[in-house]
Amino acid sequence: MFRNTLACMMLVWIASYHVPAWSDQPLGPQGIEGGQFDTRGERIGGLRLGLAEKEVTGNISCRPKKGKEVLEGATGEYVQIWKLAECGIVLKMGSERKGGEKVVESITVTSPCNLVTSRGIHIGSTEEEVIEVYGQYRDEDGQTEKGRKFVAGSIFDGMIFHFRDARVVRIFLGAAAE
């Protein structure tokens, strides 16, 4: 009896922290032990790395224009670029085999995208706001350039914010370099 009660209490607790996948609201902190940036925990709106293509197409209003599926030598995966121009979103989708079920490998957002990162940053946010909420994850490789771009994590696995006139004009999540 005690085990069943405990199990039910745990399920209720877990369910109470569920956030819908396509919420525009910021989610909780996105770091892992030691202050390392967690790209797998980061979100831009409801988009995240590893999201299955069925979840993308079933929950986003813009229709993607899909590029040709190609074998990517650096990863050995078959990748395809999905451009959702009306929404200001570009997704790099990947699968282990040609024609296979794809998942989100990287996300790029620009205007007119109004999606918000899990820490509340969006197109139009200030460079100061980005540094305030992602500053502890600043890259150690020196890729961050004041006034131009801020790298949280690294270019191999992170989030990159591009600025024009001290405002965010582009957000990238994923591996910018292989």
SERO-4910 file (N, C-alpha, C, O; in steps of 0.05 Angstrom, whole numbers):
BEGIN
 pado doro    nc1    nc2    nc3   cac1   cac2   cac3    cc1    cc2    cc3    oc1    oc2    oc3
  Met    A     16    -24      0      0      0      0     17     25      0     12     44    -15
  Phe    A     38     26     17     56     49     19     69     54     -8     72     77    -17
  Arg    A     79     32    -21     92     35    -47     74     47    -68     82     65    -83
  Asn    A     48     38    -68     29     49    -88     24     79    -82     22     94   -101
  Thr    A     21     86    -57     17    114    -50     41    131    -58     38    152    -70
  Leu    A     65    121    -52     89    135    -59     92    138    -89     99    160    -99
  Ala    A     86    117   -104     88    118   -133     68    139   -144     74    154   -162
  Cys    A     43    139   -134     23    159   -143     32    187   -137     29    205   -153
  Met    A     43    191   -113     53    218   -105     75    227   -124     76    251   -132
  Met    A     93    209   -131    114    216   -149    104    223   -177    113    243   -189
  Leu    A     84    208   -187     72    214   -213     58    241   -213     61    256   -233
  Val    A     44    247   -192     30    273   -190     51    295   -190     47    316   -203
  Trp    A     73    292   -175     94    312   -173    106    316   -201    110    339   -209
  Ile    A    113    294   -215    125    297   -242    106    310   -261    114    328   -276
  Ala    A     80    302   -260     60    314   -279     56    343   -273     50    358   -292
  Ser    A     59    352   -248     54    380   -242     76    398   -254     71    423   -256
  Tyr    A     99    387   -261    120    403   -273    121    401   -303    140    411   -316
  His    A    102    388   -316    101    385   -345     95    411   -358     76    425   -350
  Val    A    110    419   -378    105    443   -394     99    434   -423    115    418   -434
  Pro    A     78    443   -435     72    435   -462     95    440   -481    110    459   -478
  Ala    A     99    422   -500    122    422   -518    124    448   -534    146    456   -541
  Trp    A    101    460   -541    102    483   -559     95    509   -545     84    527   -556
  Ser    A    103    511   -519     98    535   -504    118    557   -513    141    551   -517
  Asp    A    109    582   -514    127    604   -519    138    615   -493    154    634   -493
  Gln    A    130    603   -471    139    612   -445    166    600   -439    172    577   -446
  Pro    A    184    616   -426    210    605   -418    207    582   -399    190    582   -381
  Leu    A    224    562   -403    225    539   -384    246    546   -363    257    568   -362
  Gly    A    252    527   -346    271    531   -324    299    534   -332    305    534   -356
  Pro    A    318    535   -313    346    537   -318    356    514   -336    346    492   -334
  Gln    A    375    520   -353    384    501   -373    414    494   -371    427    491   -392
  Gly    A    424    492   -348    452    485   -345    454    457   -333    434    446   -323
  Ile    A    477    445   -335    482    419   -322    505    423   -303    518    444   -302
  Glu    A    512    402   -288    533    403   -268    558    418   -278    566    415   -300
  Gly    A    568    435   -260    593    449   -266    589    473   -284    609    485   -293
  Gly    A    564    482   -289    559    506   -304    563    502   -334    564    521   -349
  Gln    A    564    477   -343    567    471   -372    540    476   -385    519    469   -374
  Phe    A    540    488   -409    515    493   -424    503    467   -434    518    450   -445
  Asp    A    477    464   -431    463    440   -439    446    445   -463    423    454   -461
  Thr    A    457    439   -487    442    444   -512    417    426   -513    397    434   -525
  Arg    A    418    402   -503    396    384   -504    373    392   -486    350    385   -491
  Gly    A    378    409   -466    357    419   -449    347    446   -458    326    455   -448
  Glu    A    361    459   -476    353    486   -485    330    483   -505    327    463   -519
  Arg    A    314    504   -506    291    505   -524    289    533   -537    298    553   -525
  Ile    A    278    534   -560    270    559   -573    241    555   -579    234    540   -598
  Gly    A    224    568   -563    195    562   -565    192    532   -557    202    524   -536
  Gly    A    179    517   -574    176    488   -569    197    472   -584    196    447   -583
  Leu    A    214    485   -599    234    471   -614    258    464   -596    266    479   -580
  Arg    A    269    440   -600    292    431   -586    307    411   -603    296    399   -621
  Leu    A    333    408   -596    349    388   -611    338    360   -604    330    355   -581
  Gly    A    337    343   -624    327    316   -620    297    313   -623    287    291   -622
  Leu    A    283    335   -628    254    334   -632    248    319   -658    259    325   -679
  Ala    A    230    299   -657    223    283   -681    207    300   -701    192    318   -694
  Glu    A    211    293   -726    198    309   -748    168    309   -745    156    329   -752
  Lys    A    156    288   -735    127    288   -732    118    309   -712     97    321   -716
  Glu    A    134    314   -692    127    334   -672    131    362   -684    117    381   -677
  Val    A    150    365   -702    155    391   -715    132    397   -733    119    418   -731
  Thr    A    126    379   -752    105    384   -772     77    385   -760     59    398   -771
  Gly    A     73    371   -738     46    371   -726     40    395   -709     17    400   -701
  Asn    A     60    411   -703     56    433   -684     66    460   -693     66    479   -677
  Ile    A     73    463   -718     82    489   -727     65    497   -751     60    481   -768
  Ser    A     58    522   -752     39    531   -772     51    534   -800     37    531   -820
  Cys    A     76    541   -802     89    545   -828     96    518   -840    104    499   -826
  Arg    A     93    516   -866    101    492   -880    130    494   -888    139    514   -899
  Pro    A    146    473   -883    174    474   -891    179    469   -920    165    453   -933
  Lys    A    198    484   -931    208    478   -958    232    460   -952    252    470   -941
  Lys    A    231    435   -961    252    416   -954    273    414   -976    266    411  -1000
  Gly    A    298    416   -968    320    414   -986    325    384   -992    312    366   -982
  Lys    A    345    380  -1009    353    352  -1016    366    339   -992    382    351   -977
  Glu    A    361    313   -989    373    297   -968    401    289   -977    404    277   -998
  Val    A    421    295   -960    449    289   -968    463    276   -944    457    280   -921
  Leu    A    483    260   -951    500    247   -931    520    267   -921    535    279   -937
  Glu    A    521    272   -895    540    290   -883    564    274   -874    562    258   -856
  Gly    A    587    279   -886    611    264   -880    621    267   -852    630    247   -840
  Ala    A    618    290   -840    628    295   -812    613    278   -792    625    270   -772
  Thr    A    587    273   -796    571    258   -776    563    231   -786    555    214   -770
  Gly    A    563    226   -812    554    201   -823    524    199   -824    512    177   -828
  Glu    A    510    221   -819    481    222   -820    471    234   -846    485    248   -860
  Tyr    A    446    227   -853    433    239   -875    418    264   -865    402    262   -847
  Val    A    425    287   -877    413    312   -867    397    326   -889    401    321   -913
  Gln    A    378    342   -880    361    357   -898    355    383   -885    349    384   -861
  Ile    A    356    405   -900    350    431   -890    320    437   -894    310    434   -917
  Trp    A    306    445   -873    278    452   -875    277    483   -870    284    492   -849
  Lys    A    267    497   -891    264    526   -888    235    533   -884    218    526   -901
  Leu    A    230    547   -862    203    556   -856    204    586   -857    202    599   -836
  Ala    A    207    597   -881    212    626   -885    191    644   -872    197    664   -861
  Glu    A    166    636   -875    144    653   -864    146    656   -833    137    676   -822
  Cys    A    159    637   -820    162    637   -791    190    646   -782    195    649   -758
  Gly    A    208    650   -801    235    657   -794    251    635   -781    267    640   -763
  Ile    A    246    610   -790    259    587   -778    273    570   -799    261    565   -821
  Val    A    297    560   -793    310    541   -810    319    518   -792    332    522   -772
  Leu    A    312    493   -800    319    470   -784    337    452   -801    332    447   -824
  Lys    A    357    442   -788    374    421   -800    363    395   -788    365    391   -764
  Met    A    352    378   -805    341    353   -796    360    330   -804    372    331   -825
  Gly    A    362    310   -787    380    288   -793    369    261   -785    352    259   -768
  Ser    A    379    240   -799    372    213   -792    396    195   -798    414    202   -813
  Glu    A    395    171   -786    417    152   -790    418    139   -817    439    131   -827
  Arg    A    394    138   -830    393    125   -856    377    143   -875    360    158   -867
  Lys    A    383    140   -901    369    156   -921    339    150   -920    331    127   -920
  Gly    A    323    171   -919    294    168   -919    283    161   -891    259    158   -888
  Gly    A    301    159   -871    292    151   -844    278    174   -830    279    197   -838
  Glu    A    266    167   -807    253    187   -790    275    207   -781    295    199   -770
  Lys    A    269    232   -785    289    253   -779    283    266   -752    261    266   -742
  Val    A    305    277   -740    303    293   -716    317    319   -720    334    322   -738
  Val    A    310    339   -704    323    365   -706    352    364   -697    358    355   -675
  Glu    A    370    372   -715    399    372   -709    408    400   -702    427    404   -686
  Ser    A    396    421   -714    402    449   -707    378    466   -714    361    459   -730
  Ile    A    377    489   -701    355    508   -703    367    536   -708    386    544   -694
  Thr    A    357    550   -728    365    578   -732    339    594   -734    321    587   -749
  Val    A    338    616   -719    314    633   -720    323    662   -726    344    671   -716
  Thr    A    308    675   -743    312    703   -750    284    717   -751    264    703   -746
  Ser    A    283    742   -756    258    756   -759    243    743   -783    255    737   -803
  Pro    A    217    739   -781    198    748   -762    192    729   -738    171    732   -726
  Cys    A    210    711   -733    205    691   -712    201    706   -685    216    724   -677
  Asn    A    180    697   -670    175    708   -644    178    688   -622    169    692   -599
  Leu    A    191    665   -627    196    645   -607    216    655   -587    233    672   -593
  Val    A    215    645   -563    231    654   -540    248    630   -530    238    608   -529
  Thr    A    274    636   -524    290    614   -512    281    607   -484    264    621   -473
  Ser    A    291    586   -473    283    577   -447    290    597   -425    280    594   -403
  Arg    A    307    616   -432    314    637   -412    303    665   -420    311    685   -409
  Gly    A    284    665   -439    270    690   -445    281    708   -466    273    730   -469
  Ile    A    301    698   -481    314    715   -502    299    710   -529    292    687   -534
  His    A    296    731   -544    283    729   -570    296    748   -590    313    764   -582
  Ile    A    287    746   -615    297    765   -635    289    793   -625    265    798   -620
  Gly    A    308    811   -623    303    838   -613    312    843   -585    314    866   -576
  Ser    A    319    821   -570    330    825   -543    357    839   -545    369    839   -566
  Thr    A    365    852   -524    390    866   -524    414    848   -518    411    826   -506
  Glu    A    437    856   -527    462    841   -521    466    839   -491    474    818   -480
  Glu    A    459    860   -477    461    861   -447    443    839   -435    451    826   -416
  Glu    A    419    836   -445    401    816   -434    412    788   -439    410    771   -422
  Val    A    423    783   -463    435    757   -469    458    751   -449    459    729   -438
  Ile    A    475    770   -445    498    766   -427    488    762   -398    500    746   -383
  Glu    A    467    776   -390    456    773   -363    447    744   -358    451    733   -337
  Val    A    433    732   -378    421    705   -373    438    682   -383    436    660   -372
  Tyr    A    456    687   -402    473    665   -413    503    669   -407    519    653   -414
  Gly    A    509    691   -394    537    699   -389    554    677   -376    577    674   -382
  Gln    A    543    662   -357    558    641   -343    566    618   -362    583    602   -355
  Tyr    A    554    617   -386    560    596   -405    577    606   -428    581    592   -448
  Arg    A    589    630   -426    605    642   -447    626    621   -456    639    608   -439
  Asp    A    631    619   -482    650    600   -492    678    607   -482    685    630   -477
  Glu    A    694    586   -479    722    589   -470    741    590   -493    765    593   -489
  Asp    A    731    587   -518    749    586   -541    752    613   -554    766    615   -575
  Gly    A    740    634   -543    744    660   -554    727    666   -579    734    685   -594
  Gln    A    706    651   -584    689    656   -607    670    679   -603    659    690   -623
  Thr    A    664    687   -578    647    709   -572    661    735   -581    684    739   -575
  Glu    A    646    753   -595    656    778   -604    637    800   -595    614    802   -606
  Lys    A    645    817   -576    627    838   -566    616    854   -590    630    862   -608
  Gly    A    590    858   -589    576    873   -610    569    857   -634    553    867   -651
  Arg    A    580    833   -637    574    817   -661    561    791   -654    540    784   -666
  Lys    A    573    775   -635    560    749   -628    568    741   -600    590    748   -590
  Phe    A    551    725   -589    556    713   -562    551    683   -565    531    675   -575
  Val    A    571    668   -556    569    639   -557    566    627   -529    583    631   -512
  Ala    A    543    614   -524    539    599   -499    546    570   -505    535    558   -523
  Gly    A    564    559   -489    574    532   -495    598    535   -513    619    546   -506
  Ser    A    596    524   -537    617    526   -557    605    525   -585    581    519   -589
  Ile    A    622    530   -605    612    528   -633    608    499   -641    595    493   -661
  Phe    A    618    480   -625    614    452   -630    589    441   -618    579    420   -626
  Asp    A    578    455   -598    554    447   -584    544    470   -566    552    471   -543
  Gly    A    528    487   -578    519    510   -562    498    527   -575    485    518   -594
  Met    A    495    551   -564    475    570   -574    491    595   -581    506    605   -565
  Ile    A    486    605   -606    500    629   -615    480    651   -621    460    647   -636
  Phe    A    485    674   -609    468    698   -613    483    717   -630    506    724   -624
  His    A    471    727   -652    484    747   -669    469    773   -665    445    774   -661
  Phe    A    485    795   -664    475    821   -658    479    841   -681    498    839   -696
  Arg    A    460    860   -683    463    883   -700    452    906   -684    430    905   -674
  Asp    A    468    927   -681    460    951   -665    452    942   -636    432    952   -625
  Ala    A    468    923   -625    464    914   -597    438    899   -593    429    896   -570
  Arg    A    426    889   -615    401    873   -613    404    846   -626    419    844   -646
  Val    A    391    826   -615    392    799   -627    378    799   -654    355    806   -655
  Val    A    392    789   -675    380    787   -701    379    758   -711    366    751   -730
  Arg    A    394    740   -697    395    712   -705    403    696   -680    420    704   -665
  Ile    A    389    673   -677    396    654   -655    400    627   -668    383    618   -684
  Phe    A    422    614   -661    428    587   -672    432    569   -648    445    576   -629
  Leu    A    421    544   -650    424    524   -629    433    498   -643    420    489   -661
  Gly    A    456    488   -634    466    463   -645    496    464   -649    510    478   -634
  Ala    A    506    448   -668    535    448   -674    540    465   -699    532    457   -721
  Ala    A    553    488   -695    559    505   -718    584    496   -732    589    504   -755
  Ala    A    600    480   -719    625    469   -731    626    440   -724    619    432   -702
  Glu    A    636    424   -742    638    395   -738    667    387   -733    673    364   -729
***
